[in-house]
Amino acid sequence: MNVLWVFAHPEQASLSGVLRDEGVRALTEAGHAVRMSDLYAMKWKAVVDRDDFPEETSPRLEVASASRRAYDAGTLSADIRAEHEKLDWADTVVLQFPLWWYGMPAILKGWVDRVFVKGFAYGVTDPSDGRTLRYGEGMLAGKRALVVLTAGSREPAFGPRGINGQLDLALFPLLHGTLWYTGMSVLPPVAIYGADRMSAEALDAAASLVRSKVLSAATDRPLPYRHQNHGDYDGDLVLRPAHAPGETGLAIHYRAGDR
Ligand SMILES: Cc1cc2nc3c(=O)[nH]c(=O)nc-3n(C[C@H](O)[C@H](O)[C@H](O)COP(=O)(O)O)c2cc1C
């Protein structure tokens, strides 16, 4: 595998840092290639602004519309182009972070905002029929994405009836709305629960879990999300009544029988 590991934690000496080192060591010892985007260490700029498009000189151009422009690598800042080069190289992308307020730390959200620009990560159409390629198809199709996170909550609270919601559904905006949207195959997230109070045994188990899940990333079964363009959705992108009849909620976007 060619693994791009995107790491979003301010402290190298954190639990997250220990787990990252374990995962990277396991991968490299097994002969895989790993490149790291350690966002805090890189002092990654987390907000989209005009500096992202240094070649764009029109004073009338709004930043928001600039970020939606068709991809033209020459107009993008060097730090974004460097991440594109790493993503082009990678067949597997690991996003690792501590769960903060149900989501990614802002620096990682900002990596997604700035790196996943139109024409690189989304916004392309199938020339044969004009359909927009997204949700299972698109620019990043063929790559696998694995989320590795630590969370303060204990595991039952992220279970089917847990107060946080089931983890894969709580992470729906990232897993489905971002990674699957861009075409990537999304692996079940790997979570280390109860991360604020860990015994030595629990830490060993967590390291072992991370090592094994990164090593099996090429072969593990991705989450069985439905493709946008394979017939399950109508023209308004609403799931057709024949699928998951009478059901609502985020889990209907898993293929029947695979849930
Ligand atoms: C700003 C902030 C927000 C947090 N939000 C959540 C949360 O929504 N759910 C949760 O289970 N834990 C939450 N936590 C706990 C962290 O997930 C936990 O401290 C971290 O994963 C421990 O790993 P670390 O030692 O590598 O930082 C939060 C912690 C902080 C500092």
The ligand as a Gaussian input file, in Angstrom:
#p B3LYP/6-31G(d) Opt

LIG

0 1
 C      -12.409000      20.101000      22.633000
 C      -12.704000      18.682000      22.972000
 C      -13.884000      18.114000      22.535000
 C      -14.165000      16.758000      22.786000
 N      -15.316000      16.209000      22.292000
 C      -15.564000      14.891000      22.495000
 C      -16.733000      14.275000      21.931000
 O      -17.549000      14.901000      21.247000
 N      -16.941000      12.948000      22.181000
 C      -16.057000      12.204000      22.924000
 O      -16.296000      11.001000      23.109000
 N      -14.927000      12.762000      23.452000
 C      -14.661000      14.081000      23.255000
 N      -13.512000      14.647000      23.760000
 C      -12.505000      13.775000      24.421000
 C      -11.372000      13.442000      23.443000
 O      -11.865000      12.703000      22.348000
 C      -10.251000      12.698000      24.143000
 O       -9.751000      13.535000      25.164000
 C       -9.124000      12.311000      23.210000
 O       -9.580000      11.497000      22.170000
 C       -8.018000      11.588000      23.971000
 O       -6.948000      11.295000      23.072000
 P       -5.566000      12.133000      23.177000
 O       -5.028000      11.864000      24.573000
 O       -4.695000      11.618000      22.091000
 O       -5.918000      13.602000      22.999000
 C      -13.234000      15.990000      23.534000
 C      -12.056000      16.587000      24.004000
 C      -11.794000      17.914000      23.733000
 C      -10.514000      18.529000      24.254000

